[in-house]
Amino acid sequence: MREQPDFVIEKLAVKNFDAAETVAKILKADELRRSYQTQMDSILAEQNQKAKEIGGLMKQGKREEAEGVKAQVAELKERSKELEQLMEVQNKEMNDNLVLLPNIPSDIVPAGKTAEDNVVVKEGGIVPELCENAKPHWELAKSLDFIDFDLGVKITGAGFPVYKGKGAKIQRALISFFLDRNTEAGYLEVQPPLVVNEASAYATGQLPDKGEQMYHVNLDNFYLIPTAEVPVTNIYRDCILNQSDFPVKMTAYTQCFRREAGSYGKDVRGLNRLHQFDKVEIVQLSLPENSYAALDKMVEHVESIVKELELPYRILRLCGGDMSFTSALTYDFEVYSAAQKRWLEVSSVSNFESFQANRMKLRYRDENGKIQLAHTLNGSSLALPRILAALIENNQTPDGKVRIPAALQKYTGFAEID
């Protein structure tokens, strides 16, 4: 940022983020901080010189002169304390502004402001032709009595459905199916906490950017997790790994909690947008030179799971304006909901490069013993609500039942919901 401030500003403009004022504040604070440090270093050198002078005067028996020099040293120490306090103020100012800056996007991120500007890089699967009386998932769930949205409203509020009978079992089946596919691909399964402290939320970039979208446990200053990415990546906060430790691959099933303030209307009905939902996540820690190859492998892995579920899908490279605060490059997966006649996002797979690692001090020793920042990546593998919505709608039969895809039947123990 010191050497190429204009580059930082131009790159963040791709995310439609005006960084000019924030960058200027950071550079001003950094300049003052370094100026105070230079003065402190000069004072320390002067203190050392005067300490030697005092020793010489004492040896010569010039106690009065030595006491005068000691008084000068005391003044230097007081000035040094003042400078240290000033430096701490500027250091805080610099860091407070640094955490407001998003990650710099990769060079291949397309320009654009909204989801309409995302680039479709691949499509697959076959869109089913449904019968004339086809229903959206919320109507099917009610008629077959396997998800109760009204009961969730009674217990908690909108966005907290109750899964019943085969609805609960298909949830469990999807979780097991996703975890099995991930562990077969070499990901270590972990079961992390569902609440995290403030340091963890800052480390992965949810704070301060997404603070209003998170549920905050005020009394303990904890946060309910919006995704397993937060606790799983933080397993390696403040760690120094060896180069031979990479790649680190982890997967976790968790419930996720998002306030999603202002979410209303037909596009968020049923399972389309929830405040509490189930998700299986994959996380990788990578050497910098391998992280984009790792991202491609993660995208291929998620694609293979969607294919097994027999869902029509497309993969999009997100434009700058639709990317997250923390991401350098993101691919979204969408599946087609035949009853709603719309695409539903079910996964984001992202490379954060060193953005999160820098915040959480996740480092490694290279072959020369030098300490370097690692790269972090994560992806939904997969988020359940919209996957389930598409499965229900796309596999409904003319007689009002729902067929279960073959890959899931050994997990559910039944071939249809009736």
C-alpha positions, 0 to 999 in steps of 0.5 A: 500500500505504501509503494502502490496506493493507486494500484490498491484503489484501482483494484478495489474499484473492481469491487465497487469499493471507493478506497481512496479516503481509507487508503489516505487515512492508513498512509497518514497514520503509517507515516506518523507511526513511523515518524514517532518510531524514528524519534524513539529510536533516536532517543534510545540511541541518545539514552545509551550514549548518555548512560556511557557518559554517566558511567565516565563521569562517575569514574572521574568522581564528577557526581554533580555533573553525572546527576545533571546528565541523569536528569536529561536521561529522565526527560528523554525517557518521558519523551519516549513514553509520550512518543510510544503513546502517540505511536499506539494511537496511530497504530490503532488508527491504521489498523482500524482502517485496514480492516475496513478494506476488502480483499483485492480481487484476482486479475480474472474477476470480471467487472460488474456491479450486480449478479446480472454481470456474473459470467457463466463458465459451465452448465450441466444436467437436464432441466426436467419437464414437470407436469401441469399441476407442479407445485413449489416446494413449500406447497409440496412440503405442506401437502406431504407434511414433511416440513412445517413452516408455520410451526417454525414461525410459532416457535421462533419466527420466519426463517426457522422451519421444522423438518418432520418425518421424511423431511428430517431424514432427508436432511440427515441423509444429505448431510451424511452424503456430503460428508462422505463425499468430502472425506473420500476426497481427502478432507478431514472431518471436524466438528467445531463450535457453533459460536465463536469469539470476536477474534475468530470473526475478525480473523476470517473477515466477518467483522467488521463487514458483516457484523449486522448480519450475525447473531450476537450473544451480547452477554458473552460477546460471542457470535453464532456462526454464519458458516463453518468457514469461521471456526474451521479456518480459525483452528489454525489461527496464530499457527506456524506450519511447515511447508510439508504440512500442506495442503490442509483439507478439512470438512465440517457439518454445522448449522449456520445462522444469518439475520439476513435483515430486509429479506422479504418477498416471493424470492425468499419463500420456503427454503429459499432464504432461512435464518438457521440452516444446515451446511457442509463446508470444505476448507483448505489451507494452501501454499500460495503457489498452489492455491488456484490449482486447489480452487479448481479442484474444489470446484470440480469436487462440488460439481461432482456432488451436484451431478450425483444429485441429478440436478441441472446446474451452472457455475458462475465466476462472480463479478467484482460487485457481487463478490464477498468482502474477503474473496479474491476469486469466487465461483458460485454454483446454482441449481435450477428449480423447475417449479419456481423457474429460477436459478438458486445459489447453493454453493460459493467456492472462494480463494481468499489468497493471504487475506484471512491468513494475514488477519489470523497470523496463519503462517508457514516456514518455507524451504529456506526457513523464512516465515510466509503467509499461507493461502486459505480457501473454502466452499459450500459442499453443500448448503442444504436448503436450496438443494432440498428445494430443487430436489423436491420440486424437480423430482415431484411426480404427477401423483403428488409424490417426490422421488429420491435421487438414486445416490441418496436412497441408501442414506434415506432408506426410502425411494420417495416421499409420499 
